[in-house]
Amino acid sequence: LVAQSIHYDGDRRNGPFLAQNCAALPESLLESILFGTAKGGFTGAVDRAGLFEQANGGTLLLDEISAMPYELQSKL
């Protein structure tokens, strides 16, 4: 609620506000969800924008980020 208030009161209010609970996602999908996928990247992959791209010009709240594996946190 606080993050959403900051977003809608700030310069990025016209952009999207996306919130993702990182603890609710399986480790195997976190990277694809955050960074997206490219067709041909692996078997069955399709072009899909990740949350960072979807939130461009807005705000991406990564809730429970401490639940993410350290190696993925370092990619942020």
C-alpha atoms as one frame of an Amber mdcrd trajectory, in Angstrom:
protein
   0.000   0.000   0.000   2.829   2.403   0.833   4.702   1.568  -2.379   1.557
   2.107  -4.426   0.983   5.495  -2.788   4.554   6.540  -3.549   4.133   5.410
  -7.163   0.878   7.316  -7.741   2.278  10.441  -6.079   5.535  10.374  -8.065
   6.794  11.159 -11.553   6.051   7.628 -12.783   2.336   7.711 -11.883   1.314
   7.467 -15.551   3.331   4.272 -15.967   2.325   0.826 -14.764   2.554  -0.286
 -11.142   3.413  -3.984 -10.944   3.840  -5.904  -7.699   5.306  -9.401  -7.587
   5.602 -11.585  -4.496   8.901 -13.355  -5.179   8.262 -15.960  -2.464   5.129
 -17.138  -4.298   7.008 -18.134  -7.463   8.920 -21.363  -8.046  12.676 -20.790
  -8.286  12.728 -22.373 -11.732  10.379 -19.699 -13.132  11.655 -16.571 -11.377
  14.268 -15.624 -13.955  11.880 -16.073 -16.897   9.163 -14.053 -15.182  11.487
 -11.186 -14.254  13.604 -10.980 -17.409  11.339 -12.550 -20.041  11.947 -15.239
 -22.631  12.938 -15.260 -26.292  11.613 -17.613 -28.933  14.194 -20.320 -29.522
  15.909 -19.717 -26.171  14.882 -23.210 -25.093  12.471 -25.866 -26.289   8.967
 -24.432 -26.441  10.064 -20.884 -25.618   8.051 -17.968 -26.968   8.773 -14.244
 -26.983   7.453 -12.952 -23.675   8.318  -9.680 -21.968   9.512  -9.968 -18.399
   8.256  -7.853 -15.530  11.138  -5.397 -15.872  10.172  -4.666 -19.469   6.453
  -4.538 -18.646   7.086  -2.023 -15.852   9.188   0.255 -18.080   8.330   3.850
 -17.229   6.539   2.777 -14.067   7.276   0.889 -10.868   8.077  -2.760 -10.203
   7.730  -3.799  -6.558   9.549  -7.034  -5.764   7.947  -8.135  -2.499   9.693
 -10.808  -0.406  12.849 -10.338  -2.494  14.883 -11.901   0.322  13.212 -15.233
  -0.524  14.897 -15.243  -3.945  18.093 -17.263  -4.380  21.231 -15.146  -3.901
  22.484 -15.901  -7.419  19.312 -14.419  -8.905  19.441 -11.440  -6.538  22.925
 -10.673  -7.860  21.536 -10.482 -11.422  19.270  -7.650 -10.362
